[in-house]
Amino acid sequence: MGRTYEAAKTSIASCMGVKSGEKFLILTDAPQLALAAEFMKAGEDLGIETIMVCGPVHQGGEMPEISKAAMDRADVCMMITTGSFTHTKGRAEATERGCRIASMPGITEDIVQKTLGADYDEVERIGNILAAKLTAAEKIHITTEAGTDLTLYCGGREGIADTGKLTEKGAFGNLPAGEAMVAPIETKGDGVLVVDGVIADFKVMEEPLRLTFQDGRIVKTEGADAERFEAFVAQFEDTAKNVCEFGIGTNPTCAIMGNGLVDEKVFGTIHIACGNNLFMGGQQDCDMHYDMIINAPTVWIDDECVMENGKHVY
């Protein structure tokens, strides 16, 4: 069997911890059908009852009724799709019920082969350290040589480690995994964010985009892509301009690929997201969630410097 099949088999057994007797669901859509079939065969070969459901993913919308009905009966689900079901009510309800879910929007054969073999014990160790610091924090201060100088506030919000270990009841995360994140206070946060990496669902940045935040909201956009970015955000609900996430990449096997699933996990980067954060302990609804990747940041969590020009220093 090929490397994709072997990586799929490892992720089903090790990351998801699927066991004989459990109902294992693969949700996919037509463009991802061939890749999803590799996971289906891997599940079957592990002696697991494996069902695959193929249906469309509508950006910002809910999952199809049949897909949701299948998820309502599953013990474990891997979502191998072009778009994301992460922020849907159907996914949230399944998590609440106890279904273990891996969301893998935009995953490719190349990503499976390169990143699902990470040392997830190390990813877990790093993520848990940073998540604990974020839980205890009141504020986060980010600077970069490119011009970022932004302060966010997260007092009372819980840090979350996306570790790749989705073996507990109700576990939910991405594969490939690798970030520590928190939902900052949505109506606080001031300063400038210079995006020099990627804006998910928008583009890999050839030139930096300068965003000014006031009270947690983008109030000014500057740069060559400013007009296009404003048009991109205008497609969604008004809260798509409000901050919703701060995250630190913790997976050394990941590299910038222009794929949001991977890019936000890159070791040495951070990401700021705007839009929906209900799924991660925030209070903001939106029909969009997009991550903005920042290279080589210096990050202070309260009075402790945890990253210096992209190097982890805790």
DRENPA-624467 format. One record per residue (C-alpha): residue in three letters; x negated, y, z. Coordinates in pm, whole numbers. Last residue first. Layout:
BEGIN
<r><rest>ALA</rest><px>X</px><py>Y</py><pz>Z</pz></r>
...
END
This chain:
BEGIN
<r><rest>TYR</rest><px>-970</px><py>2973</py><pz>2728</pz></r>
<r><rest>VAL</rest><px>-1177</px><py>3095</py><pz>2428</pz></r>
<r><rest>HIS</rest><px>-998</px><py>2980</py><pz>2110</pz></r>
<r><rest>LYS</rest><px>-1172</px><py>3152</py><pz>1818</pz></r>
<r><rest>GLY</rest><px>-960</px><py>3353</py><pz>1575</pz></r>
<r><rest>ASN</rest><px>-1127</px><py>3688</py><pz>1636</pz></r>
<r><rest>GLU</rest><px>-1114</px><py>3621</py><pz>2011</pz></r>
<r><rest>MET</rest><px>-831</px><py>3398</py><pz>2130</pz></r>
<r><rest>VAL</rest><px>-714</px><py>3327</py><pz>2487</pz></r>
<r><rest>CYS</rest><px>-803</px><py>3664</py><pz>2643</pz></r>
<r><rest>GLU</rest><px>-644</px><py>3666</py><pz>2988</pz></r>
<r><rest>ASP</rest><px>-482</px><py>3976</py><pz>3143</pz></r>
<r><rest>ASP</rest><px>-125</px><py>3906</py><pz>3026</pz></r>
<r><rest>ILE</rest><px>-173</px><py>3667</py><pz>2736</pz></r>
<r><rest>TRP</rest><px>-435</px><py>3850</py><pz>2529</pz></r>
<r><rest>VAL</rest><px>-484</px><py>3752</py><pz>2167</pz></r>
<r><rest>THR</rest><px>-761</px><py>3845</py><pz>1922</pz></r>
<r><rest>PRO</rest><px>-657</px><py>3743</py><pz>1574</pz></r>
<r><rest>ALA</rest><px>-857</px><py>3571</py><pz>1298</pz></r>
<r><rest>ASN</rest><px>-577</px><py>3538</py><pz>1038</pz></r>
<r><rest>ILE</rest><px>-212</px><py>3631</py><pz>1086</pz></r>
<r><rest>ILE</rest><px>71</px><py>3414</py><pz>951</pz></r>
<r><rest>MET</rest><px>423</px><py>3556</py><pz>921</pz></r>
<r><rest>ASP</rest><px>701</px><py>3307</py><pz>995</pz></r>
<r><rest>TYR</rest><px>1053</px><py>3335</py><pz>858</pz></r>
<r><rest>HIS</rest><px>1382</px><py>3250</py><pz>1033</pz></r>
<r><rest>MET</rest><px>1706</px><py>3322</py><pz>848</pz></r>
<r><rest>ASP</rest><px>2085</px><py>3313</py><pz>894</pz></r>
<r><rest>CYS</rest><px>2050</px><py>3492</py><pz>1226</pz></r>
<r><rest>ASP</rest><px>2133</px><py>3441</py><pz>1592</pz></r>
<r><rest>GLN</rest><px>1918</px><py>3591</py><pz>1865</pz></r>
<r><rest>GLN</rest><px>1914</px><py>3481</py><pz>2229</pz></r>
<r><rest>GLY</rest><px>1590</px><py>3282</py><pz>2247</pz></r>
<r><rest>GLY</rest><px>1527</px><py>2934</py><pz>2384</pz></r>
<r><rest>MET</rest><px>1371</px><py>2774</py><pz>2080</pz></r>
<r><rest>PHE</rest><px>1674</px><py>2683</py><pz>1867</pz></r>
<r><rest>LEU</rest><px>1840</px><py>3020</py><pz>1934</pz></r>
<r><rest>ASN</rest><px>1541</px><py>3188</py><pz>1771</pz></r>
<r><rest>ASN</rest><px>1686</px><py>3316</py><pz>1444</pz></r>
<r><rest>GLY</rest><px>1528</px><py>3613</py><pz>1267</pz></r>
<r><rest>CYS</rest><px>1168</px><py>3732</py><pz>1275</pz></r>
<r><rest>ALA</rest><px>850</px><py>3531</py><pz>1318</pz></r>
<r><rest>ILE</rest><px>501</px><py>3619</py><pz>1439</pz></r>
<r><rest>HIS</rest><px>228</px><py>3371</py><pz>1363</pz></r>
<r><rest>ILE</rest><px>-117</px><py>3303</py><pz>1503</pz></r>
<r><rest>THR</rest><px>-426</px><py>3169</py><pz>1332</pz></r>
<r><rest>GLY</rest><px>-745</px><py>2994</py><pz>1445</pz></r>
<r><rest>PHE</rest><px>-609</px><py>2641</py><pz>1404</pz></r>
<r><rest>VAL</rest><px>-355</px><py>2628</py><pz>1121</pz></r>
<r><rest>LYS</rest><px>-8</px><py>2519</py><pz>1243</pz></r>
<r><rest>GLU</rest><px>186</px><py>2812</py><pz>1091</pz></r>
<r><rest>ASP</rest><px>47</px><py>2727</py><pz>746</pz></r>
<r><rest>VAL</rest><px>157</px><py>2363</py><pz>744</pz></r>
<r><rest>LEU</rest><px>537</px><py>2380</py><pz>744</pz></r>
<r><rest>GLY</rest><px>523</px><py>2727</py><pz>594</pz></r>
<r><rest>ASN</rest><px>361</px><py>2602</py><pz>274</pz></r>
<r><rest>GLY</rest><px>130</px><py>2845</py><pz>95</pz></r>
<r><rest>MET</rest><px>-153</px><py>2600</py><pz>158</pz></r>
<r><rest>ILE</rest><px>-342</px><py>2758</py><pz>448</pz></r>
<r><rest>ALA</rest><px>-529</px><py>2476</py><pz>621</pz></r>
<r><rest>CYS</rest><px>-420</px><py>2205</py><pz>867</pz></r>
<r><rest>THR</rest><px>-649</px><py>1936</py><pz>1013</pz></r>
<r><rest>PRO</rest><px>-743</px><py>2154</py><pz>1315</pz></r>
<r><rest>ASN</rest><px>-383</px><py>2165</py><pz>1445</pz></r>
<r><rest>THR</rest><px>-320</px><py>2420</py><pz>1724</pz></r>
<r><rest>GLY</rest><px>-164</px><py>2726</py><pz>1556</pz></r>
<r><rest>ILE</rest><px>-46</px><py>2993</py><pz>1801</pz></r>
<r><rest>GLY</rest><px>314</px><py>3116</py><pz>1800</pz></r>
<r><rest>PHE</rest><px>519</px><py>3427</py><pz>1877</pz></r>
<r><rest>GLU</rest><px>885</px><py>3411</py><pz>1786</pz></r>
<r><rest>CYS</rest><px>1205</px><py>3613</py><pz>1739</pz></r>
<r><rest>VAL</rest><px>1118</px><py>3966</py><pz>1630</pz></r>
<r><rest>ASN</rest><px>1405</px><py>4155</py><pz>1468</pz></r>
<r><rest>LYS</rest><px>1421</px><py>4236</py><pz>1095</pz></r>
<r><rest>ALA</rest><px>1621</px><py>3921</py><pz>1012</pz></r>
<r><rest>THR</rest><px>1871</px><py>4049</py><pz>1273</pz></r>
<r><rest>ASP</rest><px>2048</px><py>4239</py><pz>993</pz></r>
<r><rest>GLU</rest><px>2167</px><py>3920</py><pz>826</pz></r>
<r><rest>PHE</rest><px>1981</px><py>3798</py><pz>519</pz></r>
<r><rest>GLN</rest><px>1919</px><py>3905</py><pz>160</pz></r>
<r><rest>ALA</rest><px>1780</px><py>4239</py><pz>285</pz></r>
<r><rest>VAL</rest><px>1467</px><py>4059</py><pz>411</pz></r>
<r><rest>PHE</rest><px>1356</px><py>3973</py><pz>57</pz></r>
<r><rest>ALA</rest><px>1439</px><py>4320</py><pz>-76</pz></r>
<r><rest>GLU</rest><px>1230</px><py>4479</py><pz>201</pz></r>
<r><rest>PHE</rest><px>947</px><py>4239</py><pz>118</pz></r>
<r><rest>ARG</rest><px>961</px><py>4329</py><pz>-250</pz></r>
<r><rest>GLU</rest><px>943</px><py>4700</py><pz>-167</pz></r>
<r><rest>ALA</rest><px>652</px><py>4654</py><pz>74</pz></r>
<r><rest>ASP</rest><px>447</px><py>4423</py><pz>-148</pz></r>
<r><rest>ALA</rest><px>174</px><py>4677</py><pz>-229</pz></r>
<r><rest>GLY</rest><px>163</px><py>4795</py><pz>131</pz></r>
<r><rest>GLU</rest><px>374</px><py>4960</py><pz>400</pz></r>
<r><rest>THR</rest><px>691</px><py>4856</py><pz>583</pz></r>
<r><rest>LYS</rest><px>851</px><py>5063</py><pz>861</pz></r>
<r><rest>VAL</rest><px>1114</px><py>4997</py><pz>1129</pz></r>
<r><rest>ILE</rest><px>1062</px><py>4625</py><pz>1192</pz></r>
<r><rest>ARG</rest><px>1240</px><py>4554</py><pz>1521</pz></r>
<r><rest>GLY</rest><px>1121</px><py>4452</py><pz>1866</pz></r>
<r><rest>ASP</rest><px>1184</px><py>4793</py><pz>2024</pz></r>
<r><rest>GLN</rest><px>973</px><py>4953</py><pz>1751</pz></r>
<r><rest>PHE</rest><px>769</px><py>4742</py><pz>1512</pz></r>
<r><rest>THR</rest><px>556</px><py>4877</py><pz>1225</pz></r>
<r><rest>LEU</rest><px>474</px><py>4629</py><pz>948</pz></r>
<r><rest>ARG</rest><px>162</px><py>4653</py><pz>733</pz></r>
<r><rest>LEU</rest><px>139</px><py>4402</py><pz>448</pz></r>
<r><rest>PRO</rest><px>-212</px><py>4286</py><pz>358</pz></r>
<r><rest>GLU</rest><px>-303</px><py>4221</py><pz>-5</pz></r>
<r><rest>GLU</rest><px>-303</px><py>3881</py><pz>-175</pz></r>
<r><rest>MET</rest><px>-50</px><py>3761</py><pz>82</pz></r>
<r><rest>VAL</rest><px>74</px><py>3408</py><pz>24</pz></r>
<r><rest>LYS</rest><px>441</px><py>3459</py><pz>-58</pz></r>
<r><rest>PHE</rest><px>804</px><py>3492</py><pz>52</pz></r>
<r><rest>ASP</rest><px>953</px><py>3170</py><pz>193</pz></r>
<r><rest>ALA</rest><px>694</px><py>3185</py><pz>473</pz></r>
<r><rest>ILE</rest><px>494</px><py>3508</py><pz>487</pz></r>
<r><rest>VAL</rest><px>131</px><py>3407</py><pz>449</pz></r>
<r><rest>GLY</rest><px>-208</px><py>3527</py><pz>564</pz></r>
<r><rest>ASP</rest><px>-290</px><py>3898</py><pz>586</pz></r>
<r><rest>VAL</rest><px>11</px><py>4032</py><pz>777</pz></r>
<r><rest>VAL</rest><px>-85</px><py>4354</py><pz>955</pz></r>
<r><rest>LEU</rest><px>143</px><py>4391</py><pz>1258</pz></r>
<r><rest>VAL</rest><px>168</px><py>4737</py><pz>1412</pz></r>
<r><rest>GLY</rest><px>304</px><py>4839</py><pz>1749</pz></r>
<r><rest>ASP</rest><px>600</px><py>4791</py><pz>1977</pz></r>
<r><rest>GLY</rest><px>781</px><py>4502</py><pz>2145</pz></r>
<r><rest>LYS</rest><px>1121</px><py>4484</py><pz>2313</pz></r>
<r><rest>THR</rest><px>1471</px><py>4404</py><pz>2185</pz></r>
<r><rest>GLU</rest><px>1415</px><py>4036</py><pz>2101</pz></r>
<r><rest>ILE</rest><px>1238</px><py>3940</py><pz>2423</pz></r>
<r><rest>PRO</rest><px>978</px><py>3691</py><pz>2302</pz></r>
<r><rest>ALA</rest><px>1069</px><py>3335</py><pz>2198</pz></r>
<r><rest>VAL</rest><px>757</px><py>3133</py><pz>2279</pz></r>
<r><rest>MET</rest><px>520</px><py>2914</py><pz>2084</pz></r>
<r><rest>ALA</rest><px>234</px><py>2665</py><pz>2103</pz></r>
<r><rest>GLU</rest><px>166</px><py>2506</py><pz>1767</pz></r>
<r><rest>GLY</rest><px>57</px><py>2183</py><pz>1604</pz></r>
<r><rest>ALA</rest><px>284</px><py>1939</py><pz>1434</pz></r>
<r><rest>PRO</rest><px>279</px><py>1793</py><pz>1085</pz></r>
<r><rest>LEU</rest><px>553</px><py>1711</py><pz>1145</pz></r>
<r><rest>ASN</rest><px>785</px><py>1958</py><pz>1310</pz></r>
<r><rest>GLY</rest><px>965</px><py>1932</py><pz>1640</pz></r>
<r><rest>PHE</rest><px>1254</px><py>1787</py><pz>1841</pz></r>
<r><rest>ALA</rest><px>1267</px><py>1547</py><pz>2135</pz></r>
<r><rest>GLY</rest><px>1620</px><py>1464</py><pz>2253</pz></r>
<r><rest>LYS</rest><px>1512</px><py>1140</py><pz>2422</pz></r>
<r><rest>GLU</rest><px>1133</px><py>1125</py><pz>2444</pz></r>
<r><rest>THR</rest><px>911</px><py>992</py><pz>2163</pz></r>
<r><rest>LEU</rest><px>852</px><py>1309</py><pz>1962</pz></r>
<r><rest>LYS</rest><px>477</px><py>1344</py><pz>2017</pz></r>
<r><rest>GLY</rest><px>371</px><py>1574</py><pz>1735</pz></r>
<r><rest>THR</rest><px>263</px><py>1835</py><pz>1989</pz></r>
<r><rest>ASP</rest><px>485</px><py>2139</py><pz>1937</pz></r>
<r><rest>ALA</rest><px>423</px><py>2297</py><pz>2276</pz></r>
<r><rest>ILE</rest><px>693</px><py>2536</py><pz>2402</pz></r>
<r><rest>GLY</rest><px>651</px><py>2839</py><pz>2627</pz></r>
<r><rest>GLU</rest><px>958</px><py>2924</py><pz>2832</pz></r>
<r><rest>ARG</rest><px>1100</px><py>3278</py><pz>2844</pz></r>
<r><rest>GLY</rest><px>1138</px><py>3468</py><pz>3172</pz></r>
<r><rest>GLY</rest><px>887</px><py>3737</py><pz>3079</pz></r>
<r><rest>CYS</rest><px>817</px><py>3725</py><pz>2704</pz></r>
<r><rest>TYR</rest><px>715</px><py>4075</py><pz>2600</pz></r>
<r><rest>LEU</rest><px>536</px><py>4165</py><pz>2274</pz></r>
<r><rest>THR</rest><px>251</px><py>4409</py><pz>2216</pz></r>
<r><rest>LEU</rest><px>113</px><py>4477</py><pz>1869</pz></r>
<r><rest>ASP</rest><px>-214</px><py>4618</py><pz>1737</pz></r>
<r><rest>THR</rest><px>-287</px><py>4468</py><pz>1395</pz></r>
<r><rest>GLY</rest><px>-539</px><py>4666</py><pz>1190</pz></r>
<r><rest>ALA</rest><px>-736</px><py>4424</py><pz>974</pz></r>
<r><rest>GLU</rest><px>-988</px><py>4379</py><pz>1258</pz></r>
<r><rest>THR</rest><px>-707</px><py>4211</py><pz>1446</pz></r>
<r><rest>THR</rest><px>-514</px><py>4282</py><pz>1767</pz></r>
<r><rest>ILE</rest><px>-242</px><py>4096</py><pz>1958</pz></r>
<r><rest>HIS</rest><px>-110</px><py>4170</py><pz>2308</pz></r>
<r><rest>ILE</rest><px>128</px><py>3927</py><pz>2477</pz></r>
<r><rest>LYS</rest><px>342</px><py>4016</py><pz>2780</pz></r>
<r><rest>GLU</rest><px>501</px><py>3877</py><pz>3097</pz></r>
<r><rest>ALA</rest><px>328</px><py>3540</py><pz>3093</pz></r>
<r><rest>ALA</rest><px>385</px><py>3225</py><pz>3301</pz></r>
<r><rest>THR</rest><px>563</px><py>3037</py><pz>3024</pz></r>
<r><rest>LEU</rest><px>305</px><py>3157</py><pz>2770</pz></r>
<r><rest>LYS</rest><px>18</px><py>3020</py><pz>2981</pz></r>
<r><rest>ALA</rest><px>194</px><py>2684</py><pz>3016</pz></r>
<r><rest>ALA</rest><px>251</px><py>2672</py><pz>2639</pz></r>
<r><rest>LEU</rest><px>-120</px><py>2739</py><pz>2582</pz></r>
<r><rest>ILE</rest><px>-240</px><py>2447</py><pz>2795</pz></r>
<r><rest>ASN</rest><px>31</px><py>2215</py><pz>2658</pz></r>
<r><rest>GLY</rest><px>-58</px><py>2295</py><pz>2299</pz></r>
<r><rest>ILE</rest><px>-429</px><py>2229</py><pz>2347</pz></r>
<r><rest>ARG</rest><px>-373</px><py>1886</py><pz>2506</pz></r>
<r><rest>GLU</rest><px>-100</px><py>1788</py><pz>2258</pz></r>
<r><rest>VAL</rest><px>-314</px><py>1874</py><pz>1954</pz></r>
<r><rest>GLU</rest><px>-595</px><py>1674</py><pz>2117</pz></r>
<r><rest>ASP</rest><px>-373</px><py>1366</py><pz>2165</pz></r>
<r><rest>TYR</rest><px>-235</px><py>1434</py><pz>1816</pz></r>
<r><rest>ASP</rest><px>-572</px><py>1362</py><pz>1656</pz></r>
<r><rest>ALA</rest><px>-445</px><py>1437</py><pz>1306</pz></r>
<r><rest>GLY</rest><px>-349</px><py>1159</py><pz>1063</pz></r>
<r><rest>LEU</rest><px>-23</px><py>1323</py><pz>959</pz></r>
<r><rest>THR</rest><px>-227</px><py>1609</py><pz>816</pz></r>
<r><rest>LYS</rest><px>-409</px><py>1509</py><pz>497</pz></r>
<r><rest>GLN</rest><px>-197</px><py>1223</py><pz>355</pz></r>
<r><rest>VAL</rest><px>140</px><py>1369</py><pz>447</pz></r>
<r><rest>ILE</rest><px>37</px><py>1715</py><pz>327</pz></r>
<r><rest>ASP</rest><px>-72</px><py>1578</py><pz>-12</pz></r>
<r><rest>GLU</rest><px>252</px><py>1382</py><pz>-50</pz></r>
<r><rest>THR</rest><px>443</px><py>1702</py><pz>11</pz></r>
<r><rest>ILE</rest><px>637</px><py>1850</py><pz>301</pz></r>
<r><rest>GLY</rest><px>862</px><py>2143</py><pz>214</pz></r>
<r><rest>PRO</rest><px>1075</px><py>2106</py><pz>525</pz></r>
<r><rest>MET</rest><px>953</px><py>1837</py><pz>770</pz></r>
<r><rest>SER</rest><px>1184</px><py>1843</py><pz>1074</pz></r>
<r><rest>ALA</rest><px>1121</px><py>1554</py><pz>1313</pz></r>
<r><rest>ILE</rest><px>1418</px><py>1458</py><pz>1529</pz></r>
<r><rest>ARG</rest><px>1477</px><py>1240</py><pz>1836</pz></r>
<r><rest>CYS</rest><px>1854</px><py>1212</py><pz>1892</pz></r>
<r><rest>GLY</rest><px>1955</px><py>1285</py><pz>2251</pz></r>
<r><rest>ARG</rest><px>2305</px><py>1434</py><pz>2221</pz></r>
<r><rest>GLU</rest><px>2161</px><py>1785</py><pz>2260</pz></r>
<r><rest>THR</rest><px>1922</px><py>1712</py><pz>1973</pz></r>
<r><rest>ALA</rest><px>2214</px><py>1599</py><pz>1755</pz></r>
<r><rest>GLU</rest><px>2405</px><py>1918</py><pz>1843</pz></r>
<r><rest>ALA</rest><px>2107</px><py>2135</py><pz>1750</pz></r>
<r><rest>ARG</rest><px>2063</px><py>1958</py><pz>1416</pz></r>
<r><rest>GLY</rest><px>2430</px><py>2003</py><pz>1328</pz></r>
<r><rest>LYS</rest><px>2422</px><py>2366</py><pz>1445</pz></r>
<r><rest>THR</rest><px>2160</px><py>2437</py><pz>1182</pz></r>
<r><rest>HIS</rest><px>1827</px><py>2607</py><pz>1255</pz></r>
<r><rest>THR</rest><px>1602</px><py>2313</py><pz>1179</pz></r>
<r><rest>PHE</rest><px>1785</px><py>2202</py><pz>863</pz></r>
<r><rest>SER</rest><px>1504</px><py>2346</py><pz>653</pz></r>
<r><rest>GLY</rest><px>1448</px><py>2361</py><pz>279</pz></r>
<r><rest>THR</rest><px>1273</px><py>2110</py><pz>49</pz></r>
<r><rest>THR</rest><px>1364</px><py>1812</py><pz>267</pz></r>
<r><rest>ILE</rest><px>1216</px><py>1520</py><pz>456</pz></r>
<r><rest>MET</rest><px>1422</px><py>1534</py><pz>776</pz></r>
<r><rest>MET</rest><px>1311</px><py>1247</py><pz>1001</pz></r>
<r><rest>CYS</rest><px>1585</px><py>1123</py><pz>1234</pz></r>
<r><rest>VAL</rest><px>1591</px><py>897</py><pz>1541</pz></r>
<r><rest>ASP</rest><px>1884</px><py>754</py><pz>1738</pz></r>
<r><rest>ALA</rest><px>2131</px><py>819</py><pz>1456</pz></r>
<r><rest>ARG</rest><px>2511</px><py>828</py><pz>1479</pz></r>
<r><rest>ASP</rest><px>2569</px><py>1206</py><pz>1470</pz></r>
<r><rest>MET</rest><px>2291</px><py>1233</py><pz>1211</pz></r>
<r><rest>ALA</rest><px>2501</px><py>1031</py><pz>967</pz></r>
<r><rest>ALA</rest><px>2802</px><py>1258</py><pz>1018</pz></r>
<r><rest>LYS</rest><px>2580</px><py>1565</py><pz>975</pz></r>
<r><rest>SER</rest><px>2453</px><py>1438</py><pz>641</pz></r>
<r><rest>ILE</rest><px>2811</px><py>1364</py><pz>534</pz></r>
<r><rest>GLU</rest><px>2923</px><py>1713</py><pz>637</pz></r>
<r><rest>PRO</rest><px>2645</px><py>1884</py><pz>440</pz></r>
<r><rest>MET</rest><px>2394</px><py>2078</py><pz>658</pz></r>
<r><rest>GLU</rest><px>2476</px><py>2434</py><pz>762</pz></r>
<r><rest>GLY</rest><px>2348</px><py>2744</py><pz>589</pz></r>
<r><rest>GLY</rest><px>2033</px><py>2959</py><pz>602</pz></r>
<r><rest>GLN</rest><px>1892</px><py>2818</py><pz>280</pz></r>
<r><rest>HIS</rest><px>2131</px><py>2552</py><pz>152</pz></r>
<r><rest>VAL</rest><px>1984</px><py>2202</py><pz>168</pz></r>
<r><rest>PRO</rest><px>2155</px><py>1955</py><pz>-65</pz></r>
<r><rest>GLY</rest><px>2222</px><py>1588</py><pz>12</pz></r>
<r><rest>CYS</rest><px>2041</px><py>1254</py><pz>24</pz></r>
<r><rest>VAL</rest><px>2106</px><py>1014</py><pz>311</pz></r>
<r><rest>MET</rest><px>1854</px><py>739</py><pz>390</pz></r>
<r><rest>ILE</rest><px>1924</px><py>460</py><pz>639</pz></r>
<r><rest>THR</rest><px>1662</px><py>254</py><pz>823</pz></r>
<r><rest>GLU</rest><px>1734</px><py>-32</py><pz>1064</pz></r>
<r><rest>ILE</rest><px>1379</px><py>-92</py><pz>1186</pz></r>
<r><rest>GLY</rest><px>1166</px><py>-401</py><pz>1118</pz></r>
<r><rest>LEU</rest><px>846</px><py>-201</py><pz>1063</pz></r>
<r><rest>ASP</rest><px>873</px><py>-286</py><pz>693</pz></r>
<r><rest>GLU</rest><px>1213</px><py>-117</py><pz>686</pz></r>
<r><rest>GLY</rest><px>1068</px><py>199</py><pz>834</pz></r>
<r><rest>ALA</rest><px>779</px><py>205</py><pz>588</pz></r>
<r><rest>LYS</rest><px>1020</px><py>148</py><pz>299</pz></r>
<r><rest>MET</rest><px>1232</px><py>443</py><pz>412</pz></r>
<r><rest>PHE</rest><px>925</px><py>661</py><pz>461</pz></r>
<r><rest>GLU</rest><px>809</px><py>590</py><pz>105</pz></r>
<r><rest>ALA</rest><px>1165</px><py>657</py><pz>-18</pz></r>
<r><rest>ALA</rest><px>1148</px><py>1004</py><pz>139</pz></r>
<r><rest>LEU</rest><px>860</px><py>1090</py><pz>-93</pz></r>
<r><rest>ALA</rest><px>1060</px><py>985</py><pz>-401</pz></r>
<r><rest>LEU</rest><px>1376</px><py>1165</py><pz>-283</pz></r>
<r><rest>GLN</rest><px>1213</px><py>1499</py><pz>-208</pz></r>
<r><rest>PRO</rest><px>1357</px><py>1691</py><pz>-506</pz></r>
<r><rest>ALA</rest><px>1701</px><py>1526</py><pz>-453</pz></r>
<r><rest>ASP</rest><px>1747</px><py>1610</py><pz>-86</pz></r>
<r><rest>THR</rest><px>1647</px><py>1424</py><pz>228</pz></r>
<r><rest>LEU</rest><px>1770</px><py>1301</py><pz>564</pz></r>
<r><rest>ILE</rest><px>1600</px><py>983</py><pz>687</pz></r>
<r><rest>LEU</rest><px>1788</px><py>807</py><pz>966</pz></r>
<r><rest>PHE</rest><px>1660</px><py>543</py><pz>1209</pz></r>
<r><rest>LYS</rest><px>1913</px><py>349</py><pz>1416</pz></r>
<r><rest>GLU</rest><px>1729</px><py>184</py><pz>1706</pz></r>
<r><rest>GLY</rest><px>1721</px><py>-192</py><pz>1760</pz></r>
<r><rest>SER</rest><px>1353</px><py>-226</py><pz>1673</pz></r>
<r><rest>LYS</rest><px>1163</px><py>76</py><pz>1799</pz></r>
<r><rest>VAL</rest><px>1087</px><py>422</py><pz>1665</pz></r>
<r><rest>GLY</rest><px>810</px><py>595</py><pz>1860</pz></r>
<r><rest>MET</rest><px>851</px><py>916</py><pz>1658</pz></r>
<r><rest>CYS</rest><px>484</px><py>1019</py><pz>1647</pz></r>
<r><rest>SER</rest><px>331</px><py>671</py><pz>1676</pz></r>
<r><rest>ALA</rest><px>563</px><py>428</py><pz>1493</pz></r>
<r><rest>ILE</rest><px>727</px><py>656</py><pz>1237</pz></r>
<r><rest>SER</rest><px>412</px><py>869</py><pz>1195</pz></r>
<r><rest>THR</rest><px>191</px><py>564</py><pz>1144</pz></r>
<r><rest>LYS</rest><px>424</px><py>411</py><pz>884</pz></r>
<r><rest>ALA</rest><px>445</px><py>737</py><pz>694</pz></r>
<r><rest>ALA</rest><px>66</px><py>770</py><pz>695</pz></r>
<r><rest>GLU</rest><px>37</px><py>413</py><pz>561</pz></r>
<r><rest>TYR</rest><px>297</px><py>479</py><pz>288</pz></r>
<r><rest>THR</rest><px>125</px><py>801</py><pz>183</pz></r>
<r><rest>ARG</rest><px>-218</px><py>634</py><pz>181</pz></r>
<r><rest>GLY</rest><px>-108</px><py>361</py><pz>-58</pz></r>
<r><rest>MET</rest><px>0</px><py>0</py><pz>0</pz></r>
END
